[in-house]
Amino acid sequence: MTRKPVPYTHQFAQTMCQLGGDGLLLVATKPGGESNVMTIGWGTIGSVWGRPVFTVLVRPSRYTYQFIEAADDFTVNVPTPEMSKFVLHCGTKSGRAHDKLERFQMSVSPGRMIKSVTIDACPLVYECQVIQKNDVNPKEFDASIPPRFYTRGDFHRVYYGEIRGTYAVE
Ligand SMILES: Cc1cc2nc3c(=O)[nH]c(=O)nc-3n(C[C@H](O)[C@H](O)[C@H](O)COP(=O)(O)O)c2cc1C
């Protein structure tokens, strides 16, 4: 699928809807070339430090965590409706058990601006360089955030990914 550079605000509402719906696909590639993919539902796109930033939240228990830590960058891939089985799989199965990209025969392409790869079947992708990360502070939650999110601890690490490139099919 040939994708061309677009502004990071391209199809913003659609991306946010999918993020809050079935989810988007986050991929990180280790320096050795190994990639892992997981579904994300929490995140934001906005402007921080005068830069376009995709913020994502990843629990340390995720296999993906060690991939982002090693890569220092990640891609967010917006799937098509036809990819719904893959998206569900990536949100319920861990890459510790098997290579999810391989299982679903998903081809990938090198990032143009970063090291992590993008999923070819996705019509819109964001290439993000980690420029800040911090851990959710359990002491600072508003009382309205239900404790059920963190019954086992496993507090998310928040990654601020500067969007170095956004690419979409025409
Ligand atoms: C719709 C949906 C959204 C999700 N969003 C997140 C998220 O934002 N952060 C997170 O850490 N896990 C999230 N998950 C859970 C991971 O995708 C899931 O645990 C996955 O199996 C992790 O794969 P891994 O172990 O290969 O990294 C989500 C799952 C689903 C189904």
The ligand as an SDF file (V2000), in Angstrom:
LIG
                    3D

 31 33  0  0  0  0  0  0  0  0999 V2000
   -9.1980   -2.5190   22.5380 C   0  0  0  0  0  0  0  0  0  0  0  0
   -7.9420   -2.7450   23.3700 C   0  0  0  0  0  0  0  0  0  0  0  0
   -7.1940   -1.6570   23.7790 C   0  0  0  0  0  0  0  0  0  0  0  0
   -6.0270   -1.8550   24.5510 C   0  0  0  0  0  0  0  0  0  0  0  0
   -5.2920   -0.7610   24.9410 N   0  0  0  0  0  0  0  0  0  0  0  0
   -4.1590   -0.9320   25.6640 C   0  0  0  0  0  0  0  0  0  0  0  0
   -3.3710    0.2160   26.0170 C   0  0  0  0  0  0  0  0  0  0  0  0
   -3.6390    1.3710   25.6470 O   0  0  0  0  0  0  0  0  0  0  0  0
   -2.2610    0.0010   26.7950 N   0  0  0  0  0  0  0  0  0  0  0  0
   -1.9010   -1.2590   27.2230 C   0  0  0  0  0  0  0  0  0  0  0  0
   -0.8880   -1.3980   27.9260 O   0  0  0  0  0  0  0  0  0  0  0  0
   -2.6300   -2.3550   26.8550 N   0  0  0  0  0  0  0  0  0  0  0  0
   -3.7310   -2.2240   26.0840 C   0  0  0  0  0  0  0  0  0  0  0  0
   -4.4670   -3.3140   25.6810 N   0  0  0  0  0  0  0  0  0  0  0  0
   -4.0210   -4.6580   26.0590 C   0  0  0  0  0  0  0  0  0  0  0  0
   -2.9000   -5.2080   25.1430 C   0  0  0  0  0  0  0  0  0  0  0  0
   -3.1560   -4.9410   23.7860 O   0  0  0  0  0  0  0  0  0  0  0  0
   -2.7740   -6.7340   25.3480 C   0  0  0  0  0  0  0  0  0  0  0  0
   -2.4470   -7.0020   26.6940 O   0  0  0  0  0  0  0  0  0  0  0  0
   -1.7940   -7.3840   24.3970 C   0  0  0  0  0  0  0  0  0  0  0  0
   -2.0000   -8.7760   24.4270 O   0  0  0  0  0  0  0  0  0  0  0  0
   -0.3410   -7.0830   24.7500 C   0  0  0  0  0  0  0  0  0  0  0  0
    0.4870   -7.7560   23.8230 O   0  0  0  0  0  0  0  0  0  0  0  0
    2.0430   -7.9940   24.0760 P   0  0  0  0  0  0  0  0  0  0  0  0
    2.1960   -8.7880   25.3560 O   0  0  0  0  0  0  0  0  0  0  0  0
    2.4920   -8.7260   22.8600 O   0  0  0  0  0  0  0  0  0  0  0  0
    2.6620   -6.6290   24.2080 O   0  0  0  0  0  0  0  0  0  0  0  0
   -5.6180   -3.1570   24.9190 C   0  0  0  0  0  0  0  0  0  0  0  0
   -6.3990   -4.2530   24.5040 C   0  0  0  0  0  0  0  0  0  0  0  0
   -7.5300   -4.0550   23.7300 C   0  0  0  0  0  0  0  0  0  0  0  0
   -8.3440   -5.2590   23.2810 C   0  0  0  0  0  0  0  0  0  0  0  0
  1  2  1  0
  2  3  1  0
  2 30  2  0
  3  4  2  0
  4  5  1  0
  4 28  1  0
  5  6  2  0
  6  7  1  0
  6 13  1  0
  7  8  2  0
  7  9  1  0
  9 10  1  0
 10 11  2  0
 10 12  1  0
 12 13  2  0
 13 14  1  0
 14 15  1  0
 14 28  1  0
 15 16  1  0
 16 17  1  0
 16 18  1  0
 18 19  1  0
 18 20  1  0
 20 21  1  0
 20 22  1  0
 22 23  1  0
 23 24  1  0
 24 25  2  0
 24 26  1  0
 24 27  1  0
 28 29  2  0
 29 30  1  0
 30 31  1  0
M  END
$$$$
